[in-house]
Amino acid sequence: MFKTNVGSIDRILRIVVGLALILGFFLNMGGAYSWLYLIGIIPLATGLMATCPLYSLFGMSTCPIKK
């Protein structure tokens, strides 16, 4: 469906950061701006799908070049 443009290290970092932010939401639900932690859904989704719309927009890729 989408072209893969997120490399393995980038994917791992996105998944870890996304999960950490979502965990922060659940640990700090009573905070005034705790809903901002839900931004972690974006890096989690792009990490799981291995594609980033912003990378596509700017023509970037962190995937290794196929020979």
C-alpha positions in Angstrom: 0.0 0.0 0.0 2.6 2.5 1.1 6.3 2.5 0.1 8.5 1.5 3.0 10.7 4.5 3.9 11.6 3.9 7.6 14.7 1.9 8.4 15.0 -0.7 11.2 16.7 1.6 13.7 14.3 4.4 13.0 11.4 1.9 13.3 12.6 0.7 16.7 13.1 4.2 18.0 9.6 5.3 16.8 7.9 2.3 18.5 9.8 2.8 21.8 9.1 6.5 21.9 5.4 6.0 20.9 4.9 3.3 23.6 6.7 5.5 26.2 4.4 8.5 25.4 1.3 6.4 25.6 2.4 4.8 28.9 3.0 8.4 30.2 -0.6 9.2 29.3 -1.9 6.3 31.4 0.5 7.1 34.3 -0.5 10.7 34.4 -4.2 10.7 33.5 -5.1 13.4 36.0 -2.7 16.0 34.7 -3.9 19.1 33.0 -2.1 18.4 29.7 -1.9 14.6 29.9 -3.8 14.3 26.6 -0.6 15.5 24.9 1.0 12.2 25.6 -1.5 10.7 23.0 0.7 12.2 20.3 2.7 9.0 20.9 0.1 7.3 18.6 1.8 8.9 15.6 5.3 7.6 16.0 3.9 4.2 17.1 1.8 3.9 14.0 4.5 5.1 11.6 6.9 2.7 13.3 4.6 -0.3 13.0 3.7 0.5 9.3 7.3 1.2 8.4 6.2 4.3 6.4 6.2 8.0 7.2 4.1 10.4 5.3 6.5 13.3 6.0 9.4 11.3 4.7 7.4 10.7 1.5 6.5 14.3 1.2 10.2 15.4 1.4 11.5 12.5 -0.5 13.5 11.1 2.4 14.2 7.5 3.4 16.1 5.8 6.2 15.9 2.3 4.6 19.1 0.8 3.2 19.5 1.1 -0.5 18.6 -2.1 -2.4 21.3 -3.2 -4.8 
